[in-house]
């Protein structure tokens, strides 16, 4: 079966046929490692969400929403949709083939966030019910993060509570912006409060940049994983930091993928340039100034964790472990978008201390997402 790498522009590669100069050497997967492989950014979906997205996209007056258009593109890849929606024997067989012990399942972008509030709330609840069922059926293989619809703030708060207290889910996922709005804006404070109150780590998964910033990326074919996804998550993450969210909610935990979307590389410059926004009045539609209690790097080392999804590259992994701490970097594969046996095997060969490798592959995930395996 062909395996593909997804981008907004289409499926841009077949597993094992990469032409990258950084192509990983072929290695055999260690079938008896000294750790469990817990993959922490593994995508899934349900058909009803795809159907609702397509109904909205094909309606008489669809919104000018870049993420909705991305959903339309992905809906056309039948094999991809099958792999996203199948959470059972086929997925487990592929996990066994790759040596993956456990997947943390995240509702894939753009999820329910492109829909109207009522439909988004309804389908978030349905997806969480299905996810909880899969986790109950295969508790050794799957855990899940609840989805919510930020466009309905009271509904989102209620769904966070239900997912964490009644469904046994292990945190929450937001597919970044919601129709151009981000969680650092004041109307979303109840959502952040609910996440902290229920000890729910929030995973920000990327989507394409919103309409107001997408044109330069789309014009150059870079709206997806090539750079648009990365920079879109930068806006969300930095927005949350500079809004004072982690001063207001000091126990709030945030997780971002793809090696922290390269943000750890910029911690020095973020701190240096912090005063460009810190304490500046009138931001976010005229809000009073917010002065942070700490440097930006402090929040990366105290409230933020990163995963390695899509970046199975030893220099980057070692750098992030050094600057953030080995306890802040988690393993992920980005299934089914970007995964290969060579990538999995590359982690076995990492030149890092054994205790750091076990943290990367297993124990950081159990700590951050409160997994009991």
C-alpha positions as CSV (number, residue, x, y, z in Angstrom):
1,X,0.0,0.0,0.0
2,X,1.4,3.4,-0.9
3,X,2.1,5.7,2.0
4,X,2.1,9.4,1.4
5,X,3.2,12.7,2.9
6,X,0.4,15.2,2.9
7,X,0.6,18.8,2.0
8,X,-2.0,21.4,1.2
9,X,-0.8,21.2,-2.4
10,X,-1.4,17.4,-2.6
11,X,0.4,14.2,-1.7
12,X,4.0,15.1,-2.3
13,X,5.9,12.0,-1.6
14,X,5.8,8.2,-1.3
15,X,7.3,6.5,1.7
16,X,10.8,5.2,1.0
17,X,11.2,7.4,-2.1
18,X,12.4,10.7,-0.5
19,X,14.9,12.6,-2.5
20,X,15.9,14.8,0.5
21,X,19.6,15.2,1.1
22,X,18.7,14.5,4.8
23,X,17.2,11.1,3.9
24,X,17.6,8.7,6.8
25,X,19.7,5.6,6.2
26,X,17.8,2.3,6.3
27,X,17.9,0.7,9.6
28,X,16.0,-2.2,11.2
29,X,13.5,-1.3,13.9
30,X,14.6,-2.6,17.4
31,X,11.9,-5.1,18.3
32,X,12.9,-5.2,21.9
33,X,13.8,-1.7,23.0
34,X,14.2,-0.6,26.6
35,X,11.2,1.7,26.3
36,X,7.7,1.8,25.0
37,X,7.1,3.9,21.8
38,X,4.3,6.2,22.6
39,X,3.5,8.3,19.6
40,X,1.8,11.6,20.6
41,X,0.5,13.3,17.5
42,X,-1.4,10.7,15.6
43,X,-4.3,11.8,13.5
44,X,-7.8,10.4,13.3
45,X,-11.3,11.6,12.2
46,X,-14.9,10.5,11.7
47,X,-16.9,10.5,8.4
48,X,-19.6,12.7,9.8
49,X,-17.1,15.6,10.2
50,X,-15.9,15.3,6.6
51,X,-19.5,15.2,5.3
52,X,-20.4,18.3,7.3
53,X,-17.3,20.1,6.0
54,X,-18.2,19.2,2.4
55,X,-21.8,20.2,2.8
56,X,-20.6,23.6,4.1
57,X,-18.0,24.0,1.4
58,X,-20.5,23.1,-1.4
59,X,-23.4,25.2,0.0
60,X,-24.8,28.2,-1.8
61,X,-22.7,30.7,0.2
62,X,-19.7,29.0,1.8
63,X,-17.4,31.2,3.9
64,X,-14.0,32.3,2.6
65,X,-12.2,30.0,5.0
66,X,-8.8,28.7,4.0
67,X,-9.0,25.8,6.4
68,X,-12.4,24.7,5.0
69,X,-10.8,24.7,1.5
70,X,-8.0,22.5,2.9
71,X,-10.7,20.1,4.2
72,X,-12.1,19.9,0.7
73,X,-8.7,19.0,-0.7
74,X,-8.1,16.3,1.9
75,X,-11.6,14.9,1.5
76,X,-10.6,13.9,-2.1
77,X,-7.9,11.4,-0.9
78,X,-9.9,8.2,-0.2
79,X,-7.0,6.2,1.2
80,X,-6.0,9.0,3.5
81,X,-9.6,9.3,4.8
82,X,-9.8,5.6,5.3
83,X,-6.6,5.6,7.4
84,X,-7.8,8.6,9.4
85,X,-11.2,7.0,10.2
86,X,-10.1,3.5,10.9
87,X,-9.3,3.1,14.6
88,X,-9.1,-0.6,15.0
89,X,-7.4,-3.7,13.6
90,X,-5.8,-2.1,10.5
91,X,-4.3,0.8,12.4
92,X,-3.1,-1.6,15.1
93,X,-1.5,-3.8,12.5
94,X,0.4,-0.9,11.0
95,X,1.5,0.1,14.6
96,X,2.8,-3.4,15.1
97,X,4.6,-3.3,11.8
98,X,6.3,0.0,12.9
99,X,6.9,-1.1,16.5
100,X,4.6,1.6,17.9
101,X,3.2,0.5,21.3
102,X,0.6,3.3,21.8
103,X,-0.9,6.2,19.9
104,X,-2.3,9.4,21.3
105,X,-5.1,10.2,18.9
106,X,-5.9,13.8,17.8
107,X,-8.8,14.9,15.7
108,X,-7.2,16.0,12.5
109,X,-7.3,19.5,11.0
110,X,-9.4,21.4,10.5
111,X,-11.9,19.3,12.5
112,X,-15.1,21.0,13.7
113,X,-13.6,24.5,13.9
114,X,-14.7,25.4,10.3
115,X,-18.4,24.7,11.0
116,X,-21.2,26.8,12.5
117,X,-21.3,26.8,16.3
118,X,-24.1,24.4,16.7
119,X,-22.8,21.8,14.2
120,X,-19.3,22.1,15.5
121,X,-20.5,21.5,19.1
122,X,-22.5,18.5,18.0
123,X,-19.8,16.9,16.0
124,X,-17.1,17.5,18.6
125,X,-19.2,15.6,21.1
126,X,-19.8,12.8,18.6
127,X,-16.1,12.5,17.8
128,X,-15.3,12.4,21.5
129,X,-17.8,9.7,22.2
130,X,-16.3,7.6,19.3
131,X,-12.8,8.3,20.5
132,X,-13.6,7.3,24.1
133,X,-15.1,4.1,22.8
134,X,-12.0,3.2,20.8
135,X,-9.8,3.9,23.8
136,X,-12.0,1.6,26.0
137,X,-11.9,-1.1,23.4
138,X,-8.1,-0.9,22.9
139,X,-6.8,0.6,26.2
140,X,-3.3,-0.7,25.7
141,X,-3.0,0.8,22.2
142,X,-4.9,4.1,22.2
143,X,-5.5,7.2,24.3
144,X,-7.1,10.3,23.0
145,X,-7.4,14.1,23.3
146,X,-10.9,15.6,23.3
147,X,-12.0,18.0,20.5
148,X,-14.1,21.1,21.2
149,X,-15.6,23.9,19.1
150,X,-14.1,27.3,20.2
151,X,-16.7,29.1,18.2
152,X,-19.2,28.1,20.9
153,X,-17.4,29.0,24.1
154,X,-19.9,27.7,26.7
155,X,-20.2,24.5,24.7
156,X,-16.5,24.1,24.5
157,X,-16.2,24.6,28.3
158,X,-18.9,21.9,28.9
159,X,-17.2,19.5,26.4
160,X,-13.8,19.9,28.1
161,X,-15.4,19.0,31.4
162,X,-17.3,16.1,29.9
163,X,-14.3,14.7,28.0
164,X,-12.0,14.9,31.1
165,X,-14.4,13.8,33.8
166,X,-16.8,11.4,32.1
167,X,-15.1,10.1,29.0
168,X,-11.6,9.5,30.4
169,X,-9.8,11.4,27.7
170,X,-6.3,12.7,28.3
171,X,-6.3,16.4,27.3
172,X,-7.6,18.5,24.4
173,X,-6.6,19.4,20.9
174,X,-7.3,22.6,19.0
175,X,-6.6,22.7,15.3
176,X,-5.2,26.2,15.8
177,X,-7.2,29.2,14.5
178,X,-11.0,29.0,14.4
179,X,-12.2,31.0,11.4
180,X,-9.3,33.4,12.0
181,X,-9.7,33.7,15.8
182,X,-7.1,32.5,18.3
183,X,-7.3,31.5,21.9
184,X,-5.3,34.4,23.2
185,X,-8.4,36.7,22.5
186,X,-10.4,37.7,25.6
187,X,-13.6,35.9,24.7
188,X,-11.8,32.5,25.0
189,X,-10.6,33.0,28.5
190,X,-13.2,30.5,29.9
191,X,-11.8,27.8,27.7
192,X,-8.3,28.3,29.1
193,X,-9.7,28.4,32.6
194,X,-11.5,25.1,32.0
195,X,-8.4,23.4,30.6
196,X,-6.4,24.3,33.7
197,X,-9.2,23.4,36.0
198,X,-9.5,20.0,34.6
199,X,-5.7,19.4,34.3
200,X,-6.1,19.0,30.5
201,X,-3.0,19.6,28.4
202,X,-3.8,21.5,25.2
203,X,-2.2,20.3,22.0
204,X,-2.1,23.0,19.2
205,X,-2.2,21.2,15.9
206,X,-1.6,23.4,12.8
207,X,-3.9,24.3,10.0
208,X,-3.4,26.6,7.1
209,X,-3.1,30.3,7.9
210,X,-6.3,32.2,8.0
211,X,-7.6,34.2,5.1
212,X,-6.1,37.5,6.2
213,X,-2.5,36.1,6.2
214,X,-2.7,33.2,3.8
215,X,-2.3,34.9,0.4
216,X,1.6,35.1,0.3
217,X,1.8,31.4,1.3
218,X,-0.7,30.2,-1.2
219,X,0.8,32.3,-3.9
220,X,4.1,30.4,-3.4
221,X,2.8,27.0,-2.7
222,X,3.8,27.2,1.0
223,X,0.5,27.3,2.8
224,X,0.9,23.8,4.3
225,X,3.7,22.0,6.1
226,X,6.4,23.7,4.1
227,X,6.0,26.9,6.2
228,X,2.3,28.0,6.6
229,X,1.5,25.5,9.2
230,X,4.6,26.4,11.2
231,X,4.1,30.1,11.2
232,X,0.4,29.8,11.9
233,X,1.2,27.9,15.2
234,X,3.8,30.5,16.0
235,X,1.1,33.2,16.0
236,X,-1.1,31.1,18.3
237,X,1.7,30.1,20.7
238,X,3.3,33.5,21.0
239,X,-0.1,35.1,21.2
240,X,-1.0,32.9,24.2
241,X,2.3,33.7,25.9
242,X,2.1,37.5,25.3
243,X,-1.5,37.6,26.3
244,X,-0.4,36.6,29.8
245,X,-2.3,33.3,29.6
246,X,0.4,31.4,31.6
247,X,0.7,34.1,34.2
248,X,-3.1,33.9,34.7
249,X,-3.2,30.1,34.4
250,X,0.2,29.0,35.7
251,X,-0.7,25.3,35.6
252,X,-1.9,25.4,32.0
253,X,0.1,22.9,29.9
254,X,0.6,23.5,26.1
255,X,2.0,21.0,23.6
256,X,3.1,21.9,20.1
257,X,4.4,19.5,17.4
258,X,6.9,19.4,14.6
259,X,9.8,20.0,16.9
260,X,8.1,23.0,18.4
261,X,7.5,24.4,14.9
262,X,11.2,25.5,15.2
263,X,10.4,28.0,18.0
264,X,13.1,26.6,20.4
265,X,15.7,27.8,17.9
266,X,14.5,31.4,18.4
267,X,14.3,31.6,22.2
268,X,17.2,34.0,22.5
269,X,15.7,36.4,19.9
270,X,12.2,36.1,21.4
271,X,13.6,37.2,24.8
272,X,15.6,40.0,23.1
273,X,12.6,41.4,21.2
274,X,10.0,40.8,23.9
275,X,9.4,44.5,24.5
276,X,8.0,44.8,20.9
277,X,4.7,43.5,22.3
278,X,5.1,43.1,26.0
279,X,3.3,45.9,27.8
280,X,2.0,47.5,24.7
281,X,-1.5,49.0,25.0
282,X,-4.2,48.6,22.4
283,X,-3.5,45.0,21.2
284,X,-6.2,42.4,20.5
285,X,-8.7,45.0,19.5
286,X,-7.9,47.7,22.1
287,X,-7.1,45.7,25.2
288,X,-5.1,47.2,28.1
289,X,-1.4,46.6,28.2
290,X,-0.2,43.2,29.6
291,X,3.2,43.0,31.2
292,X,4.6,39.5,31.5
293,X,6.1,38.3,34.7
294,X,8.9,36.4,32.9
295,X,10.9,36.2,29.8
296,X,9.3,34.4,26.9
297,X,11.8,31.5,27.3
298,X,10.6,30.9,30.8
299,X,7.2,29.8,29.5
300,X,8.7,27.4,27.0
301,X,10.6,25.8,29.9
302,X,7.7,25.7,32.3
303,X,4.4,25.6,30.5
304,X,5.2,24.2,27.0
305,X,6.2,20.8,25.7
306,X,7.1,19.9,22.1
307,X,6.8,16.7,20.1
308,X,9.0,15.5,17.3
309,X,6.3,14.8,14.8
310,X,7.7,14.9,11.2
311,X,11.2,15.8,12.4
312,X,13.1,12.6,13.0
313,X,16.4,14.4,12.9
314,X,19.0,13.8,15.6
315,X,20.6,17.3,15.6
316,X,17.2,19.0,16.1
317,X,16.1,16.5,18.8
318,X,19.4,16.9,20.7
319,X,19.3,20.7,20.4
320,X,15.7,20.9,21.8
321,X,16.5,18.6,24.6
322,X,19.5,20.8,25.5
323,X,17.7,24.2,25.4
324,X,14.3,23.1,26.8
325,X,15.3,20.1,29.0
326,X,15.0,16.4,28.1
327,X,11.7,16.3,30.0
328,X,10.1,18.6,27.5
329,X,10.5,16.7,24.2
330,X,8.1,13.9,23.3
331,X,8.1,11.4,20.5
332,X,5.5,11.5,17.7
333,X,5.2,10.2,14.1
334,X,2.4,12.3,12.6
335,X,0.5,9.2,11.4
336,X,-0.7,8.8,8.7
337,X,0.7,11.9,7.1
338,X,4.4,11.3,7.5
339,X,5.6,8.0,8.9
340,X,8.1,5.4,7.8
341,X,10.0,2.5,9.2
342,X,13.3,4.3,8.7
343,X,12.0,7.2,10.8
344,X,10.9,4.9,13.6
345,X,14.3,3.1,13.6
346,X,16.2,6.3,13.6
347,X,15.1,7.0,17.2
348,X,16.6,3.7,18.3
349,X,20.0,4.9,17.0
350,X,19.9,8.4,18.6
351,X,23.2,9.2,20.3
352,X,21.6,10.4,23.6
353,X,21.8,9.0,27.1
354,X,19.5,6.0,27.6
355,X,17.6,7.8,30.3
356,X,16.9,10.7,28.0
357,X,15.8,8.3,25.2
358,X,13.3,6.6,27.6
359,X,11.9,10.0,28.5
360,X,11.6,11.0,24.8
361,X,9.9,7.8,23.8
362,X,7.8,6.9,26.8
363,X,7.8,8.6,30.2
364,X,7.4,12.3,29.0
365,X,4.2,11.3,27.3
366,X,2.9,9.5,30.4
367,X,3.7,12.5,32.5
368,X,2.3,15.2,30.3
369,X,-0.9,13.4,29.3
370,X,-1.4,11.6,32.6
371,X,-1.4,8.2,30.8
372,X,-1.7,5.0,32.9
373,X,-0.2,2.2,30.7
